[in-house]
């Protein structure tokens, strides 16, 4: 929740929805960003997770067109 709220700027309701989807399906979408910003946020998430002993991964995927 902290990562979604602080790093991705999500409100509590949105963060909760993303967290539950991630918990239930193994993945959740935090948003669509340009590559540089997505890369920076992914690195920030993984550094935060490591620092706090969490096995969280943040993966950048290309947006689906169409």
Phi and psi in degrees as GROMACS dihedral restraints (atoms count N, CA, C in turn):
[ dihedral_restraints ]
;  ai    aj    ak    al  type     phi  dphi    fc
    3     4     5     6     1   -58.3    20    10
    4     5     6     7     1   -46.2    20    10
    6     7     8     9     1   -60.3    20    10
    7     8     9    10     1   -45.8    20    10
    9    10    11    12     1   -64.8    20    10
   10    11    12    13     1   -39.1    20    10
   12    13    14    15     1   -76.9    20    10
   13    14    15    16     1   -46.1    20    10
   15    16    17    18     1   -83.6    20    10
   16    17    18    19     1   -43.5    20    10
   18    19    20    21     1   -85.6    20    10
   19    20    21    22     1   -39.6    20    10
   21    22    23    24     1  -101.5    20    10
   22    23    24    25     1    -3.1    20    10
   24    25    26    27     1    68.1    20    10
   25    26    27    28     1    27.8    20    10
   27    28    29    30     1   -82.7    20    10
   28    29    30    31     1   147.0    20    10
   30    31    32    33     1   -77.2    20    10
   31    32    33    34     1   169.2    20    10
   33    34    35    36     1   -58.0    20    10
   34    35    36    37     1   -44.1    20    10
   36    37    38    39     1   -63.4    20    10
   37    38    39    40     1   -45.9    20    10
   39    40    41    42     1   -66.4    20    10
   40    41    42    43     1   -42.6    20    10
   42    43    44    45     1   -61.2    20    10
   43    44    45    46     1   -40.3    20    10
   45    46    47    48     1   -63.9    20    10
   46    47    48    49     1   -43.8    20    10
   48    49    50    51     1   -61.4    20    10
   49    50    51    52     1   -45.7    20    10
   51    52    53    54     1   -65.0    20    10
   52    53    54    55     1   -42.2    20    10
   54    55    56    57     1   -62.2    20    10
   55    56    57    58     1   -43.6    20    10
   57    58    59    60     1   -66.3    20    10
   58    59    60    61     1   -40.5    20    10
   60    61    62    63     1   -62.9    20    10
   61    62    63    64     1   -43.2    20    10
   63    64    65    66     1   -62.3    20    10
   64    65    66    67     1   -43.3    20    10
   66    67    68    69     1   -63.1    20    10
   67    68    69    70     1   -41.7    20    10
   69    70    71    72     1   -80.8    20    10
   70    71    72    73     1   -31.6    20    10
   72    73    74    75     1  -114.9    20    10
   73    74    75    76     1   -11.3    20    10
   75    76    77    78     1    90.9    20    10
   76    77    78    79     1    -0.2    20    10
   78    79    80    81     1  -158.1    20    10
   79    80    81    82     1   152.3    20    10
   81    82    83    84     1  -148.6    20    10
   82    83    84    85     1   153.5    20    10
   84    85    86    87     1  -102.5    20    10
   85    86    87    88     1   128.1    20    10
   87    88    89    90     1   -97.7    20    10
   88    89    90    91     1   -13.9    20    10
   90    91    92    93     1   147.5    20    10
   91    92    93    94     1   178.1    20    10
   93    94    95    96     1  -115.1    20    10
   94    95    96    97     1   123.1    20    10
   96    97    98    99     1  -135.6    20    10
   97    98    99   100     1   158.3    20    10
   99   100   101   102     1   -63.1    20    10
  100   101   102   103     1   158.3    20    10
  102   103   104   105     1   -57.5    20    10
  103   104   105   106     1   -45.4    20    10
  105   106   107   108     1   -60.7    20    10
  106   107   108   109     1   -44.6    20    10
  108   109   110   111     1   -69.5    20    10
  109   110   111   112     1   -41.7    20    10
  111   112   113   114     1   -60.3    20    10
  112   113   114   115     1   -44.0    20    10
  114   115   116   117     1   -63.2    20    10
  115   116   117   118     1   -43.7    20    10
  117   118   119   120     1   -63.2    20    10
  118   119   120   121     1   -43.9    20    10
  120   121   122   123     1   -67.7    20    10
  121   122   123   124     1   -39.5    20    10
  123   124   125   126     1   -61.3    20    10
  124   125   126   127     1   -43.0    20    10
  126   127   128   129     1   -65.1    20    10
  127   128   129   130     1   -39.7    20    10
  129   130   131   132     1   -63.8    20    10
  130   131   132   133     1   -42.7    20    10
  132   133   134   135     1   -61.5    20    10
  133   134   135   136     1   -49.1    20    10
  135   136   137   138     1   -67.4    20    10
  136   137   138   139     1   -35.8    20    10
  138   139   140   141     1   -64.9    20    10
  139   140   141   142     1   -44.4    20    10
  141   142   143   144     1   -60.9    20    10
  142   143   144   145     1   -45.6    20    10
  144   145   146   147     1   -61.5    20    10
  145   146   147   148     1   -47.2    20    10
  147   148   149   150     1   -59.7    20    10
  148   149   150   151     1   -45.6    20    10
  150   151   152   153     1   -59.1    20    10
  151   152   153   154     1   -32.4    20    10
  153   154   155   156     1  -104.4    20    10
  154   155   156   157     1     9.8    20    10
  156   157   158   159     1    72.4    20    10
  157   158   159   160     1    27.3    20    10
  159   160   161   162     1  -101.4    20    10
  160   161   162   163     1   143.5    20    10
  162   163   164   165     1   -87.3    20    10
  163   164   165   166     1    34.1    20    10
  165   166   167   168     1   -77.6    20    10
  166   167   168   169     1   136.7    20    10
  168   169   170   171     1  -118.6    20    10
  169   170   171   172     1   148.8    20    10
  171   172   173   174     1  -128.4    20    10
  172   173   174   175     1   117.1    20    10
  174   175   176   177     1  -115.0    20    10
  175   176   177   178     1   134.5    20    10
  177   178   179   180     1   -92.6    20    10
  178   179   180   181     1   128.2    20    10
  180   181   182   183     1  -124.8    20    10
  181   182   183   184     1   147.2    20    10
  183   184   185   186     1   -65.8    20    10
  184   185   186   187     1   142.0    20    10
  186   187   188   189     1   -66.2    20    10
  187   188   189   190     1   143.9    20    10
  189   190   191   192     1   -77.5    20    10
  190   191   192   193     1   128.0    20    10
  192   193   194   195     1   -86.6    20    10
  193   194   195   196     1   154.3    20    10
